[in-house]
């Protein structure tokens, strides 16, 4: 059995290494319970069986996109995400993330996220504009910009989630 100090050292080591991959996903969850709707949105996005650690929005240099997360279930998973839950029947909610990668593979990329009472189109446009501005602030040209967005009409508790996992 590991002692608390050994566990903390293992966690610190895992978090200190630079992510080599990233995975995007989005989902919607509906339930009578807000937390269950969140879990269902994570399941639909492919992020459910991990302990998400919310991080700020930088893609390490050279990180490569993978379509599925390939770390053991239950692992800590650094993730930049937008999430929004509502029980306001009939309201439209959305979440989106963008990933902007630079032309120079030695430079960082950025992730931008948004969520709230809006359409998928509005969320998509917002994260696109934010990513473009953030890259411009860094004097970096964009080689590739990807957006993942999701929208739902609220019934019971509804949660929308869009995220980028860094692993």
C-alpha positions in Angstrom: 0.0 0.0 0.0 1.3 3.4 -1.0 1.7 6.1 1.7 0.3 9.6 1.1 3.8 11.0 0.3 4.3 8.3 -2.4 0.9 9.1 -3.9 1.6 12.8 -4.0 5.0 12.1 -5.7 3.3 10.0 -8.3 0.7 12.6 -9.0 3.4 15.4 -9.2 5.4 13.3 -11.6 2.4 12.6 -13.8 1.4 16.3 -13.9 4.9 17.7 -14.4 5.5 15.9 -17.7 4.5 17.7 -20.9 1.5 16.4 -22.7 2.3 14.8 -26.0 -1.3 14.3 -27.1 -4.7 16.0 -27.0 -8.2 14.7 -27.6 -11.3 16.8 -28.2 -14.9 15.9 -27.3 -18.3 17.3 -26.7 -21.5 15.9 -25.3 -24.9 16.5 -23.8 -26.4 14.9 -20.7 -30.0 15.0 -19.4 -31.2 13.7 -16.0 -33.4 14.6 -13.0 -30.1 15.2 -11.2 -27.6 17.9 -12.2 -24.5 15.9 -11.4 -25.8 12.9 -13.3 -26.5 15.1 -16.3 -22.9 16.3 -16.1 -21.7 12.7 -16.0 -23.8 11.8 -19.0 -22.4 14.7 -21.0 -18.8 13.5 -20.1 -19.7 10.0 -21.2 -21.0 11.2 -24.5 -17.8 13.3 -25.0 -15.6 10.3 -24.1 -14.2 11.9 -20.9 -16.3 10.2 -18.2 -14.0 7.7 -16.6 -11.2 10.1 -15.7 -10.6 12.5 -12.9 -10.6 15.8 -14.8 -8.2 18.5 -13.6 -9.3 21.8 -15.1 -6.3 23.6 -16.7 -5.8 26.8 -18.5 -5.6 26.9 -22.2 -2.2 26.0 -23.6 -1.3 23.2 -26.0 2.3 22.1 -25.5 4.6 22.4 -28.5 4.4 19.4 -30.8 1.3 17.9 -29.2 -0.5 15.5 -31.6 -4.3 15.0 -31.8 -5.6 11.5 -31.0 -9.2 10.5 -31.4 -9.4 8.6 -28.2 -7.8 9.1 -24.7 -5.3 6.4 -24.1 -4.5 6.6 -20.4 -5.8 4.2 -17.7 -9.3 4.8 -16.5 -9.4 6.7 -13.2 -6.2 8.7 -14.1 -5.9 12.4 -13.5 -6.6 14.0 -16.9 -5.6 17.7 -17.4 -8.5 19.2 -19.4 -9.5 22.6 -20.6 -13.3 22.7 -21.0 -16.5 24.6 -21.1 -19.5 23.2 -19.3 -23.0 24.5 -18.6 -26.0 23.1 -16.8 -29.5 24.4 -16.7 -33.0 23.3 -15.6 -34.7 26.2 -17.4 -37.1 24.2 -19.6 -36.9 25.0 -23.3 -33.8 27.2 -23.0 -31.0 26.7 -25.6 -27.6 26.1 -24.1 -24.2 25.5 -25.8 -20.5 24.8 -25.0 -17.6 25.0 -27.4 -13.8 24.7 -27.4 -11.3 25.7 -30.0 -7.7 24.5 -30.6 -5.4 26.7 -32.5 -2.0 25.3 -33.5 0.9 27.4 -34.8 2.8 27.0 -38.0 6.0 26.6 -35.9 5.8 23.2 -34.1 8.2 24.5 -31.4 5.6 27.1 -30.2 2.6 26.6 -28.0 -1.0 26.4 -29.3 -4.1 27.8 -27.5 -7.4 26.4 -26.4 -10.4 28.7 -25.9 -13.7 27.7 -24.3 -17.1 29.1 -23.8 -20.5 28.0 -22.5 -23.9 29.4 -21.6 -27.3 30.4 -23.0 -26.4 30.6 -26.7 -26.6 28.6 -29.9 -23.9 26.2 -31.1 -23.2 28.7 -34.0 -22.7 31.5 -31.5 -20.4 29.4 -29.3 -18.4 28.3 -32.4 -17.9 31.8 -33.6 -16.9 33.0 -30.1 -14.2 30.4 -29.5 -12.9 30.9 -33.1 -12.5 34.6 -32.5 -10.9 34.1 -29.1 -8.3 31.6 -30.5 -7.4 33.9 -33.4 -6.9 36.9 -31.0 -4.9 34.8 -28.6 -2.6 33.6 -31.3 -2.3 37.1 -32.7 -1.3 38.3 -29.2 1.6 35.8 -29.3 2.6 36.8 -32.9 1.9 33.2 -34.0 0.4 32.3 -37.4 -2.3 29.6 -37.2 -1.6 26.4 -39.1 -4.8 24.6 -37.9 -7.9 25.7 -36.0 -10.4 23.1 -34.8 -13.7 23.8 -33.1 -15.8 21.3 -31.2 -19.3 22.6 -30.1 -22.5 21.2 -28.8 -26.0 22.6 -28.3 -29.1 21.4 -26.5 -32.6 22.4 -25.6 -33.1 22.1 -21.9 -35.3 19.5 -20.4 -35.0 18.4 -16.7 -31.3 19.1 -15.9 -29.4 19.4 -19.1 -25.6 19.8 -19.3 -23.5 20.6 -22.3 -19.7 19.9 -22.2 -16.9 20.6 -24.7 -13.3 19.8 -23.8 -9.7 19.2 -24.8 -7.9 16.6 -22.8 -4.1 16.9 -22.6 -2.2 13.7 -22.0 
